[in-house]
């Protein structure tokens, strides 16, 4: 994506969109800036931004959007405005998996995981159940009631009322 120029007009609207850092730093990463703009920019702000951002740049910003910035409603709206209906899945964070170290994945760009990987909740549930079963094999003699009693005692010992 080509850089967004730091004109006087742009420097005037950037603090309304990314209020927590200097405008020059916000404009230094156009993909991240566009993600915030898609979520927080007013109509008038977006009209000015669109003078510098082509449709292709806008699509690239959607493809490479960092996870956690664009809300679902804005994601659906801007994808539909760019001719993408239904919209692809939102960018999601992924912290570690069996395949390697923790990674953060972006949108639907070349280096992101396929949507089936990002949205496979059934696989996540299955993996969680397997982990639980392995844990249960370590202590097969304990009943659920004993586990609850021990957890309650541990909690009370750590957080319960102090004895005077």
C-alpha positions in Angstrom: 0.0 0.0 0.0 1.4 3.4 -0.9 2.0 5.9 2.0 -0.6 8.4 3.0 0.8 11.9 2.8 1.0 13.9 6.0 -0.8 17.0 4.7 -2.2 19.7 7.0 -5.7 18.3 6.4 -4.6 14.7 7.2 -2.7 15.7 10.3 -5.9 17.4 11.4 -8.1 14.3 11.2 -5.6 11.7 12.4 -5.9 12.5 16.1 -9.7 11.8 15.9 -8.9 8.3 14.5 -5.7 7.3 16.3 -5.8 9.5 19.4 -3.1 7.7 21.4 0.0 8.4 19.3 1.4 11.3 17.3 -0.2 11.7 13.8 3.1 11.3 12.0 3.6 7.9 13.6 0.0 6.9 12.9 0.4 7.7 9.2 3.8 5.8 9.0 1.9 2.5 8.8 -0.9 3.0 6.2 -2.4 -0.4 6.6 -2.8 0.0 10.4 -4.0 3.5 10.0 -6.7 2.4 7.5 -7.8 -0.3 9.9 -8.4 2.3 12.6 -10.0 4.6 10.0 -12.5 1.9 8.9 -13.5 1.7 12.6 -13.4 5.3 13.9 -13.4 7.8 11.0 -16.4 10.0 10.4 -17.9 10.3 6.9 -16.1 13.6 6.3 -12.8 12.1 7.5 -13.1 9.1 5.2 -13.9 11.4 2.2 -10.6 13.1 2.7 -8.7 9.9 3.3 -10.2 8.4 0.1 -8.6 11.2 -1.9 -5.2 9.5 -1.1 -6.3 5.9 -0.9 -7.4 4.0 -4.1 -9.8 1.1 -4.1 -6.8 -1.3 -4.6 -5.0 0.3 -1.6 -8.3 -0.1 0.4 -8.6 -3.8 -0.5 -4.9 -4.3 0.4 -5.6 -2.6 3.8 -8.5 -5.0 4.3 -6.4 -8.0 3.3 -3.5 -7.0 5.6 -5.5 -5.5 8.5 -4.0 -6.3 11.9 -6.3 -8.4 14.1 -8.3 -6.8 16.9 -8.8 -3.3 15.4 -11.8 -3.5 13.0 -15.1 -4.3 14.6 -17.4 -6.9 12.9 -19.9 -4.3 11.7 -17.2 -2.1 10.1 -15.5 -5.2 8.6 -18.8 -6.2 6.9 -19.5 -2.7 5.7 -16.1 -1.9 4.2 -15.8 -5.4 2.6 -19.2 -4.9 1.0 -18.2 -1.4 -0.2 -15.2 -3.1 -1.9 -17.4 -5.6 -3.6 -16.7 -8.5 -1.2 -19.9 -10.1 -0.2 -20.1 -12.2 1.9 -17.0 -10.7 3.7 -14.1 -13.0 4.5 -13.6 -13.8 8.2 -12.2 -11.1 10.4 -8.5 -11.1 11.1 -7.8 -13.2 14.2 -5.0 -13.5 16.7 -3.5 -17.0 17.1 -1.2 -17.6 20.0 0.8 -20.8 19.6 -0.3 -24.0 18.2 1.1 -27.5 17.7 2.8 -26.4 14.5 5.3 -24.0 16.0 5.8 -20.8 18.1 3.1 -18.3 18.8 2.1 -16.2 15.8 -0.2 -13.3 15.0 -2.0 -13.7 11.7 -3.4 -10.9 9.7 -6.3 -10.8 7.3 -6.7 -12.9 4.2 -3.3 -12.0 2.6 -0.8 -14.4 1.2 0.8 -15.2 4.6 -2.3 -15.8 6.6 -3.8 -19.1 7.6 -6.8 -20.4 5.6 -10.3 -19.6 7.0 -10.9 -23.2 7.8 -7.9 -23.1 10.3 -9.0 -19.8 11.8 -12.6 -20.7 12.4 -12.5 -24.4 13.2 -14.1 -24.3 16.6 -14.9 -27.9 16.5 -11.2 -28.8 16.2 -10.4 -26.5 19.2 -13.1 -28.2 21.2 -11.7 -31.6 20.3 -8.2 -30.6 21.3 -9.4 -29.3 24.6 -11.3 -32.5 25.3 -8.2 -34.6 24.5 -6.1 -32.4 26.9 -8.7 -32.8 29.6 -8.8 -36.6 29.2 -5.0 -36.8 29.4 -5.1 -34.7 32.6 -7.8 -37.0 34.0 -5.6 -40.1 33.3 -3.0 -38.6 35.6 -5.5 -38.7 38.5 -8.1 -41.3 37.7 -9.0 -42.0 41.3 -10.3 -38.5 42.0 -14.0 -37.9 41.6 -15.4 -34.6 40.4 -16.7 -33.9 43.9 -13.1 -34.4 45.3 -11.7 -32.0 42.7 -14.3 -29.4 43.6 -13.7 -29.8 47.3 -9.9 -29.4 46.8 -10.4 -26.3 44.6 -12.7 -24.8 47.2 -10.2 -25.4 50.0 -7.4 -24.0 47.9 -9.4 -20.9 47.1 -10.4 -20.3 50.7 -6.8 -20.8 51.9 -5.7 -18.2 49.4 -8.6 -15.7 49.3 -10.9 -16.6 52.2 -11.6 -14.4 55.2 -8.6 -13.8 57.5 -8.7 -15.3 61.0 -8.1 -12.8 63.8 
